[in-house]
């Protein structure tokens, strides 16, 4: 048995990887998010506020996952429940990559409709009414909170630009 048994735990390894990704993102925010170049501020938050908040939260939660695996006294498990790698893990990752890829093309709200519906289906929901409700309510909530409430710029899509 190794001196640090938690290193074999899948939660520890997953938490470390899950912490590294947002830490890299935090390092890139300075160079990837531009501040508007105009005199007065017309928006409540800096464009860097949401990336910092999101990536910081992800880092914190991943750190808690690592800490939980270190403090857990049970025998560490090398594989997560359900096996090492399953469709339930890969499908959401692939859907999120596709979501990010099409958000600029079709707009964040329309991409959210497609992304939420695909995620619901990939995670096992086969009820069409539930998928339709989720695919309508979640993007509407995103639009209301961020576009209407917080006045954040949301990508509107280059594909539909000429239609409206």
Secondary structure, 3 states (H helix, E strand, C coil): CCCCHHHHCHHHHHHHHHHHHHHHHHHHHHHHCCCCCCCCCCCCCCCHHHHHHHHHHHHHHHHHHHHHHHHCCCCCCCCCCCCCCCHHHHHHHHHHHHHHHHHHHHCHHHHHHHHHHHHHHHCCCCCHHHHHHHHHHHHHHHHHHHHHHCCCCCCCCCCCHHHC
